[in-house]
């Protein structure tokens, strides 16, 4: 099965009325500027954002709007290279490379059939990077009984000001809603570093259940396999706020 392209994800979220074609304010409400690549001047005093988001949802628990769009070399090379140099990212991603080497790595990711890189936004400010993939096409079938519709995602939060402020759980919830909206997906998979207690705890709060530790040879890491069925994900959402499923 091929990984979804931007068009695939957009169609998937259109079916659930979760995409946006409208304009938004160009700051996040705290003075941080929105992505300048998305900002278009108007004749009035405000600016508007012409987004190509494939998913957008307001999360009332953090009172912020979370959005995702496909990553591109032109818009995101410098941004990702900077993010991967931060200590809190380099500890787990180990991609603090010279720019030419990272460009080659990023080009390979963009060209992969089974993986879709995305940029995540909070209130239209780019702040996270995601790699959405099909576990059955990512060598994970060597470690558990994969189903063709299983989905998974890697996450990094870039700017340090977004770390430790309670956003990660809302981001995982939004990503889960997007992944589960695919008609073939009944289960979402996690395989974080076994020492990444923060991510593991958040995944468990989102309905994921730990299954086993294993050495993930392809990623060269000791990982914890977590699985989440939709019913468990929905129950976790309802515990946080019924409005999240509205």
N, C-alpha and C positions, 0 to 999 in steps of 0.2 A: 504494500500500500504506500502510495506517495504521501509525503508530508503536505499539509495544506499550504497553499500559497496565500498571499494577502487576499486575493479574490475569494479563495475558498473560505477563509475565516470570515470575511465580510459577509458572504452569503449566509454562513452559519449563524452569525449574530443578527443579521437582518430578520431571519425567521423568528427571532425572539424579541424583536423591537428594541435592541440594545445598542444600535449604532446611532451616530449623530451626523446630521448634515447642517446644523445650525452654527451660529457664531457664538463665541464666548468671550468674556473679558480676558485681557491679555496678562493678568497677573494672578497670583494664587491667593490673594487676599492678605498677604503678609509682605507685600512689596517685592517679592521675588519675581523676576521677569519670566514670562513664558518663552517657549522655544522661539527664537527669532526667525528660524526658517519657516515657521508657521504664521508669523504675524504679518498682516497686510494693512498699510495705512488706510484710513478712511477720510472723508471730507469733514467729519465731526471731530470732537475732542478725544474720542476713544479709538482704540485699535481693535481689530477683530482677528480671529484665528480661523483660517481655512484648513481644517484638519483633514487628514486621511486616516483617522482612527478606524480600526476594525472592531473595536469594542469600547463602550463607555458606560460607566455606571456611577451613580452617586451613592456613597456609603455614609449612612447617617451616624454610624458609630464614631467616625472621625470627622464628619461634616466636611468631607472633601469629595471631589469627583476624580475617579480613577479611569484612565484611558490607556489603550495600547495601539501602537501602529507598527507596521513592518520596519525593521531597521534597514538602512542603506549605507553603502560605502561613502557616498558623497556627504551625507548629513551626519554620520555617526562615528566615523573613524577616529577623529580627534577626541570626541567626547568619551568614547569607550577606552581609548588609550589612557586618557587622564584618570578615569575611574579605576581602571585596573592597577594603577600605581598607588592607590590609597592602601594603607596598611590593613584596614579591616576587610578589604577585598582580596589583596594579594595573599593573605594567609590561607585562603581556601581555593582561589582560582589559579594562582601561580602563573600568571600571564603578564607579569610586569616586564614586558619585552621592549627592545628598541622599536621605534615606530615602523621601520621597513619590515621587520620580522612580524610585528603584530598585524600589519596590513595583509601580509600573506596568509596569516592564520584566519583573519576575519573574512578574507575572500573565500577561503575554503568553507567556512561556516555558511556564508551566503549562498554557496553553490550546492550545498548538500540537499539531497532529495528528501530525506526523512526528517529534516529539522527546519524550523522557521524562527529566525531571530526577530525579536520584538523590542521596542523601546516602551517602557511604562512611564506614565505621567501621573502626577497628582496636581489637580487644578491647573493643568496645561503646562506644567513645568516638568521637563524630562529629568527623571531621577532613578530609573532602574532599567536593567537589561535582562531579557528573558530568552531562553532557548526552548521552544516548544517542540516536542518530538514524539514519535511513535516508538514505545519500548520494544515492540516486536522487530523493529528495523534498526535497533541501537544496541544489539548484542545482549540485551537484558534477558532474552529468552534462554540464555545459558544459566540463569540464576533463579528464575521462577516461571510458572506456567503462564506465559503471556497470552492475551487475547488480541485479535486484530484491531479492535477499537480502543485498546488501552492508550491513554495519553499521559504525558509527563512534562515537566518544565524545570529548567534550572533558573535561578534568580540571583542577581546581585543588585544591591542598592548602592548607588554611586556616591553622591554628595554626602559628606559626613553629617551634615545637619539633618538628614533624614534617618539616620541610624539611632535606634534607641528611643524613638518618639512614638512608638505604638502604631506605626504605619504598616509593618510587615504583615501582620495578620490580615488587615484589610486588603492588602495587595494579593495575598494568597487566596482570599475569598473571591476576589474579582476574577483572578485567573481560573479558579475552579469553576465559577459560573460560566466562563467562556468555554472551557474545555468540555464541561458536561453538556453544553448546548449542542455539541456535535451529535448528530443522530445515531452514530455508531458507538458512542462512548458511554459505557456504564461504570467505568473504573478509572481512577487517576492514580498514578504511581509516583512515589518519591524515593530518591536514593541519595540523600545527603551524606556528607562526610560523617562518620560515626562519632566524631568529636564535636560536631556542630550542634551543641545542645540547644542553642537559640532556635534554629530552624526546626529541629526535631520537635521541640515543645510546641511551636506554633502549628506545625502540621498536625500534631495530635489534637490540638484545640479545634482544628478545622475538620476533624472526623477521620484522620488517617490512623491506621493501626500498625504498629511495628510488627514485622514478621521474622526477620532474621538479619544478622550481620554477615557480611561477605566481603571478600576482596574483589573489587571491581577492576579487573585487569585492564579493560579498555580505557578507564579513567585514571588508572594507577592510584587507587585510593581504597581505604577500608570504609565501606559504606554500610548504611542501615537501610534495608528495604522496608518501605511503608506502603500500604495499600489503602485506598479509600473508595468504597462503593457510594453510589449517589445517595442512597437512603441515609447513610451515616453523615455524609456531607450536608444534606438537607437538615438533619436533626441538629447538627452543630450550628447551622445558620439560625434556626429557629430559637436556639438557646440564647444567641446573641441579640437577635432582633428579627421578629417576623417580617418587618418591612424589607429586609434584605432579599426576600423571595418575591416581592411584589413586582 
